[in-house]
């Protein structure tokens, strides 16, 4: 026990024992007080403190929950950012892969229209076959009956040529002819190919009834009609062929010389017509080409819509129809335009090159036709020059002969 506390207690005890003893306050005297309880503290302060503690505990718990929620949301947000980043990276990788695959497809894929390239590769063979057919037609091959004899036999006298034209016309009698002399041997009935031997359309569109659609690949009767028209429009009516006995004389030899010159001009006059007829004949070299080209849906549809009956029946086209088909299935076909819209890269460039090459091929054909036209124009100029200068030269020759005699 503290010494001061002990002494104070002794003093209090002694003062209590002595009557009249007074205790004066002593400065600096410390008293120890032990408070066991207090009603205000117990009844008012302590409950409020407990309430405050509970409130603080609730606030602390709420703060903990908020912190946990913030942490959880942060983790979720971080996870979302990570997933988004991975998704973006995956998308970018897929886009790069797709781009590489598309580049490879454009550069290395075999286009559906590859078969069309072989059509241009057969153009030369088709053209050569048409020229060969022209030579055969000129000699009477590939045409029928009396018409073949007209091309292959020696030229008869002019009156017999006229009779032959009338006989051949019986196959091509039209309504006008039948109204005039129908029922005779020259016009027994109206033909299925009326006027085929006297109408230019027999060359251009093929003979047939009025109103028919143009035909670029001829059937046999259309070929005969066109050849008859060529014979009638360029008749060999200047003179007949001589016999062996007639050509032995001096005059006979001179006659043959003149006839040869005439036949050369006549052959040039017929050449454009025979070339068109030959180019209208079915050509076997187009069969394999068509099989490949028609694998393309757009080409197949254009063929079904526009091909001639001969082309559909035989699976062959003439040179004229082949060229028209090659041009038309690109320019005049909406299905090809759809194919063109789907092309890109190297495939589109190849198709454009093919179109340009086709144009060059057609321009070459125009050049060749112009060359033939120039030849014909030169021959016409020669004929006109001969007719112009022959009288003058003949007059001068008479003067020369007269001068020689003098």
C-alpha positions in Angstrom: 0.0 0.0 0.0 1.1 3.5 -0.7 2.8 5.1 2.3 0.8 8.4 2.0 -2.5 6.7 1.8 -1.6 4.7 4.9 -0.6 7.8 6.9 -3.8 9.6 5.9 -5.9 6.7 7.1 -4.1 6.8 10.5 -4.9 10.4 10.8 -8.5 9.9 10.1 -8.8 7.2 12.6 -7.1 9.3 15.4 -9.3 12.3 14.7 -12.3 10.2 14.9 -11.2 9.0 18.4 -10.6 12.4 19.8 -13.6 14.6 20.5 -13.6 18.0 18.9 -10.9 17.1 16.6 -11.1 18.9 13.3 -9.4 18.0 10.0 -8.1 20.9 8.1 -7.6 20.5 4.5 -4.1 19.7 3.7 -2.7 21.0 0.4 -1.4 18.4 -1.9 -3.3 15.6 -0.1 -4.3 12.9 -2.6 -7.3 10.7 -2.0 -8.0 7.5 -3.8 -11.6 7.0 -4.9 -12.9 3.7 -6.2 -16.1 4.2 -8.2 -17.8 0.9 -8.8 -20.9 2.1 -10.7 -22.7 5.2 -12.1 -26.3 5.3 -13.0 -26.0 8.0 -15.8 -23.1 6.1 -17.3 -24.9 2.8 -17.0 -28.3 3.9 -18.2 -27.5 6.5 -20.8 -23.9 6.6 -22.0 -23.3 2.9 -22.2 -26.4 2.1 -24.4 -25.5 4.9 -26.7 -22.0 3.7 -27.0 -23.3 0.2 -27.8 -25.5 1.6 -30.5 -22.6 3.6 -31.9 -20.5 0.4 -31.8 -23.2 -1.5 -33.7 -23.5 1.3 -36.2 -19.8 1.4 -36.7 -19.8 -2.4 -37.1 -22.5 -2.1 -39.7 -20.6 0.7 -41.5 -17.5 -1.4 -41.4 -19.3 -4.4 -42.7 -20.8 -2.3 -45.5 -17.5 -0.9 -46.4 -16.1 -4.4 -46.5 -18.9 -5.5 -48.7 -18.4 -2.5 -51.0 -14.7 -3.2 -51.1 -15.4 -6.8 -51.9 -17.9 -5.8 -54.6 -15.4 -3.3 -56.0 -12.7 -6.0 -56.1 -15.1 -8.5 -57.7 -16.2 -6.0 -60.3 -12.6 -5.1 -60.9 -11.7 -8.7 -61.5 -14.8 -9.1 -63.7 -13.8 -6.0 -65.7 -10.3 -7.2 -66.0 -11.6 -10.6 -67.2 -13.8 -8.9 -69.7 -11.0 -6.7 -71.0 -8.8 -9.8 -71.3 -11.5 -11.7 -73.2 -12.2 -8.7 -75.4 -8.5 -8.4 -76.2 -8.4 -12.1 -77.0 -11.5 -11.8 -79.2 -9.9 -8.9 -81.1 -6.7 -10.8 -81.6 -8.6 -13.9 -82.7 -10.7 -11.8 -85.2 -7.6 -10.1 -86.5 -5.9 -13.4 -87.0 -9.0 -14.8 -88.7 -9.1 -11.7 -91.0 -5.5 -12.1 -91.9 -6.0 -15.8 -92.6 -9.1 -15.1 -94.7 -7.2 -12.5 -96.7 -4.4 -14.9 -97.3 -6.9 -17.6 -98.4 -8.7 -15.2 -100.7 -5.4 -14.1 -102.2 -4.5 -17.7 -102.8 -7.9 -18.4 -104.3 -7.6 -15.5 -106.7 -4.1 -16.5 -107.7 -4.4 -20.2 -107.9 -8.0 -21.3 -108.0 -9.3 -22.7 -111.4 -12.2 -20.5 -112.5 -15.5 -22.0 -113.5 -15.2 -20.3 -116.9 -11.8 -21.9 -117.7 -13.4 -24.0 -120.4 -14.3 -20.9 -122.3 -10.7 -20.2 -123.0 -10.5 -23.2 -125.4 -13.1 -21.6 -127.6 -10.7 -18.9 -128.7 -8.0 -21.6 -129.3 -10.2 -23.3 -131.9 -11.0 -20.1 -133.9 -8.1 -20.7 -136.4 -9.2 -24.3 -137.1 -12.8 -23.2 -137.6 -11.7 -20.4 -140.1 -9.5 -22.8 -142.0 -12.2 -25.4 -142.3 -14.6 -22.7 -143.7 -12.0 -21.9 -146.4 -11.6 -25.6 -147.3 -15.4 -25.9 -147.5 -15.5 -23.0 -149.9 -13.2 -24.8 -152.4 -15.4 -27.9 -152.2 -18.6 -25.9 -152.9 -17.0 -24.2 -155.9 -16.4 -27.6 -157.5 -20.0 -28.7 -156.8 -19.3 -30.8 -153.7 -21.9 -30.6 -150.9 -24.8 -29.5 -153.1 -27.4 -31.6 -154.7 -28.4 -32.8 -158.2 -28.6 -30.5 -161.1 -27.1 -27.6 -159.1 -23.9 -29.6 -158.6 -23.7 -30.1 -162.4 -24.1 -26.4 -163.0 -20.9 -25.8 -161.0 -18.9 -28.8 -162.1 -19.6 -29.1 -165.9 -18.3 -26.9 -168.7 -20.2 -23.7 -169.3 -23.1 -24.2 -171.9 -24.2 -21.6 -174.4 -26.0 -18.5 -173.0 -29.5 -19.8 -174.0 -29.0 -23.1 -172.2 -27.8 -21.2 -169.1 -31.1 -19.3 -169.1 -33.1 -22.6 -169.5 -31.1 -24.1 -166.6 -32.0 -21.2 -164.3 -35.7 -21.6 -165.1 -35.5 -25.4 -164.4 -33.7 -24.8 -161.1 -36.3 -22.2 -160.1 -39.0 -24.8 -159.8 -37.6 -25.7 -156.4 -37.9 -22.1 -155.1 -41.2 -21.0 -156.5 -42.9 -18.3 -154.4 -46.5 -17.1 -154.1 -46.0 -14.4 -156.8 -44.6 -17.0 -159.3 -47.4 -19.4 -158.4 -50.0 -16.7 -159.1 -48.5 -16.2 -162.5 -47.7 -19.7 -163.7 -48.5 -22.0 -160.9 -49.2 -25.7 -161.7 -46.6 -25.8 -164.5 -43.4 -27.7 -164.4 -41.6 -24.5 -163.6 -43.8 -23.8 -160.5 -45.6 -27.0 -159.4 -46.3 -25.5 -155.9 -45.2 -22.8 -153.5 -41.8 -23.9 -152.0 -41.0 -24.1 -148.3 -38.1 -21.9 -149.2 -39.9 -19.4 -151.5 -37.6 -17.2 -153.6 -34.5 -18.9 -152.3 -32.8 -18.6 -155.7 -33.4 -14.9 -156.1 -33.3 -13.2 -152.7 -30.2 -11.9 -151.0 -31.5 -13.0 -147.7 -30.7 -16.6 -148.7 -27.1 -15.7 -148.3 -27.4 -13.5 -145.2 -30.1 -15.2 -143.1 -30.8 -18.6 -144.8 -33.7 -19.3 -147.1 -37.1 -19.9 -145.6 -40.6 -18.7 -145.3 -41.3 -15.0 -144.8 -40.8 -13.9 -141.2 -38.4 -16.6 -140.2 -35.6 -15.8 -137.7 -32.1 -15.5 -139.2 -30.2 -18.8 -139.5 -26.4 -18.8 -139.4 -25.9 -22.5 -139.7 -27.6 -23.7 -142.9 -29.3 -27.0 -143.5 -29.0 -28.7 -146.9 -31.9 -27.0 -148.6 -30.7 -23.6 -147.4 -27.2 -24.3 -148.8 -28.7 -25.3 -152.2 -30.8 -22.1 -152.2 -27.8 -19.9 -151.5 -25.7 -21.6 -154.1 -28.4 -21.2 -156.7 -28.6 -17.5 -155.8 -24.9 -17.1 -156.3 -25.2 -18.8 -159.7 -28.0 -16.6 -160.8 -26.4 -13.3 -159.6 -23.1 -14.1 -161.3 -24.1 -16.1 -164.4 -21.4 -17.3 -166.8 -23.3 -15.9 -169.7 -20.6 -14.3 -171.8 -19.7 -17.4 -173.8 -19.6 -21.2 -173.8 -16.6 -23.6 -173.6 -15.1 -24.7 -176.9 -14.6 -28.3 -178.0 -11.2 -29.9 -178.6 -11.5 -29.3 -182.4 -12.5 -25.6 -182.0 -9.5 -24.7 -179.8 -6.9 -25.8 -182.4 -7.6 -22.8 -184.6 -6.0 -19.4 -184.1 -9.4 -17.9 -183.3 -10.2 -20.7 -181.0 -7.0 -20.1 -179.0 -7.8 -16.4 -178.8 -11.3 -17.2 -177.7 -10.0 -19.4 -174.9 -7.7 -16.6 -173.8 -10.6 -14.1 -173.6 -12.8 -16.7 -171.8 -10.1 -17.4 -169.2 -9.8 -13.7 -168.5 -13.6 -13.5 -168.1 -13.7 -16.5 -165.8 -11.0 -14.9 -163.6 -13.2 -11.9 -163.1 -16.3 -14.1 -162.6 -14.5 -16.1 -159.9 -13.7 -12.9 -158.0 -17.3 -11.8 -158.3 -18.5 -15.0 -156.8 -15.9 -15.3 -154.1 -17.6 -13.2 -151.3 -20.9 -15.2 -151.8 -19.2 -18.6 -151.7 -17.2 -17.5 -148.7 -20.4 -16.6 -146.8 -22.1 -19.9 -147.8 -19.0 -21.9 -146.7 -18.9 -20.1 -143.4 -22.6 -21.0 -142.9 -22.0 -24.8 -143.1 -21.9 -27.0 -140.0 -18.3 -27.4 -138.9 -17.3 -30.5 -137.0 -14.3 -28.7 -135.5 -16.8 -26.8 -133.2 -18.3 -29.9 -131.6 -15.6 -30.5 -128.9 -15.4 -26.7 -128.3 -19.1 -26.5 -127.7 -19.1 -29.4 -125.3 -16.6 -27.6 -123.1 -18.0 -24.1 -123.4 -21.5 -25.3 -122.6 -20.4 -26.4 -119.2 -20.6 -22.8 -118.1 -24.2 -22.1 -117.1 -24.4 -18.6 -118.7 -23.1 -19.9 -122.0 -25.5 -22.9 -121.9 -28.5 -20.6 -121.4 -27.4 -18.3 -124.2 -27.0 -21.3 -126.5 -30.4 -22.6 -125.7 -31.9 -19.1 -126.3 -30.2 -18.3 -129.6 -28.6 -21.3 -131.3 -29.9 -22.5 -134.7 -31.8 -25.7 -135.1 -28.8 -27.3 -136.8 -26.5 -26.4 -134.0 -28.9 -27.9 -131.4 -29.6 -31.0 -133.5 -26.0 -31.8 -134.6 -24.0 -30.2 -131.7 -22.1 -28.2 -134.4 -22.0 -24.6 -135.5 -20.9 -22.9 -138.6 -18.0 -20.4 -138.5 -20.5 -17.5 -138.7 -22.6 -18.8 -135.8 -19.5 -19.7 -133.8 -18.2 -16.1 -134.0 -21.7 -14.7 -133.3 -22.0 -17.0 -130.3 -18.6 -16.0 -128.9 -19.5 -12.3 -129.2 -23.1 -12.6 -128.1 -22.7 -14.7 -125.1 -20.5 -12.0 -123.6 -22.1 -8.7 -124.8 -25.8 -9.8 -125.2 -26.0 -12.1 -122.2 -27.1 -10.8 -118.8 -25.9 -14.1 -117.2 -22.4 -13.4 -118.4 -22.6 -9.9 -116.8 -23.4 -11.7 -113.5 -20.4 -13.9 -114.0 -18.3 -10.8 -114.6 -19.5 -9.2 -111.4 -18.3 -12.2 -109.4 -14.8 -12.1 -110.9 -12.0 -10.2 -109.4 -8.2 -10.2 -109.3 -6.5 -12.4 -111.9 -9.7 -14.0 -113.1 -11.2 -10.7 -114.0 -8.0 -9.6 -115.8 -8.0 -12.9 -117.8 -11.6 -12.4 -118.9 -10.9 -8.8 -120.0 -7.9 -10.0 -122.0 -10.1 -12.7 -123.6 -12.7 -10.1 -124.6 -9.9 -7.9 -126.0 -8.4 -10.8 -127.9 -11.8 -11.6 -129.3 -12.1 -8.1 -130.6 -8.7 -8.3 -132.2 -9.7 -11.5 -133.9 -12.8 -9.9 -135.3 -10.8 -6.9 -136.4 -8.5 -9.3 -138.3 -11.5 -10.7 -140.1 -12.6 -7.1 -141.0 -9.1 -6.5 -142.4 -9.3 -9.6 -144.5 -12.7 -8.6 -145.8 -11.3 -5.2 -146.7 -8.5 -6.8 -148.5 -10.9 -8.8 -150.6 -13.0 -5.7 -151.2 -9.8 -3.9 -152.4 -9.1 -6.7 -154.8 -12.6 -6.5 -156.2 -12.4 -2.8 -156.5 -9.1 -3.1 -158.4 -10.7 -5.6 -160.8 -13.6 -3.3 -161.4 -11.1 -0.4 -162.1 -9.3 -2.6 -164.6 -12.5 -3.4 -166.4 -13.5 0.3 -166.5 -10.0 1.1 -167.8 -10.2 -1.5 -170.5 -13.6 -0.3 -171.6 -12.3 3.3 -171.7 -9.0 2.8 -173.4 -10.0 0.0 -175.8 -11.6 2.2 -178.5 -8.8 4.7 -178.3 -6.1 2.0 -178.6 -8.0 0.3 -181.4 -8.1 3.6 -183.3 -4.4 4.3 -182.8 -3.7 0.7 -183.8 -5.5 1.3 -187.1 -3.3 4.5 -187.6 -0.2 2.5 -186.8 -1.2 -0.2 -189.4 -1.9 2.5 -191.9 1.5 4.1 -191.3 3.3 0.8 -191.7 1.6 0.2 -195.0 2.7 3.6 -196.2 
